[in-house]
Amino acid sequence: MSTLHPLKVAVIGAGYWGPNLARNFANSPDWRLMAICDQDGSRAQQLADRTAAVAVTESVDELLASHDIDAVAIATPAQTHHDIAMRAIAAGKHVLVEKPLADNRADGVAMVTAAEKAGMVLMADHTYCYTPAVMKIRELVESGELGEILYVDSVRINLGLVQPDVDVFWDLAPHDLSILDFVLPGGLNSVAVSAQGADPLGSGKSCVGYLSLPLANGALAHIHVNWLSPTKIRQMVIGGSRRTLIWDDLNPQQRISVFDRGVTLQRQSDVLDDAAQRRASQISYRLGDTWSPALPEYEALAKMVGEFAISIREGRSSRTDGRAALRVLSVLEAANRSLTRGGRRSPVSGSGLLLEEAI
């Protein structure tokens, strides 16, 4: 348990995600939940009653002006994130924002810039990055256990609600994109993206989508998102030159499996001159053991709010800071452009630049 005085936080938004944030802040030794803010006062009061928050307000301005808080956690619709975050930063508050960071890259850039100039922590609630499984995947990639990453294939499908304000890419793909940014060496640094979407329901937005991103050294990431599947699948395959990892988030007994199986390509200089023999000799298959690492049990959101507190106290960027969220946002915008161009590859804004130039 922390021996430091708890930081003081307010949750803005008492709808779908706000209660999860409020519960974890209330239960954390690093935090003291001070207030709930929501335009619906009765909804805010109900959440405050469940989490022992001492204050309720319907006004963000009143919250920032009249309540003793160090930080705010924003759990409101994406189109409101920029306005609320900018007001909070101007008031000297650290900011946690649920995904996505904003509903457009320009607003995301403004948020990151304002926070850095003010010396405030801006963190994205990319919850999956704090799960035991994804933390282990990051560790295995960093240690070189998988070797050089050759491909990533991710599936996130279910029979879900068609969202009123965003398409399936903006609803589901941020999870996979934030995970890739978290675990891949160098983060999410694709220079272009191609996206294909379908709207078989006639809803006016893509309900099924496929996203392809070239990665470093000729590798490729592919993400499938779908609101219309009768079965729920949450899987990611990360193929490496040494080993391949499969993450099945819906299998609590064995979320991660590591396969010492794959294809080995010899250098052309190592084989015979004859073309046919060279092609045959270049490829060899290996079949080794399969193992599953033990994972600790904890709630990802608890880990996330702890990281928020540590970032503030140490004056450092969080593991899922505003720049990481901006990289995800940049890919989503590029996917939008690709959709309007019939799936043609679209450049990712800010990619390949120095950080200062990228934002």
Order of alpha helices (4+ residues) and beta strands (2+ residues): beta-alpha-beta-alpha-beta-alpha-beta-alpha-beta-alpha-beta-alpha-beta-alpha-beta-beta-beta-beta-beta-beta-alpha-beta-alpha-alpha-beta-alpha
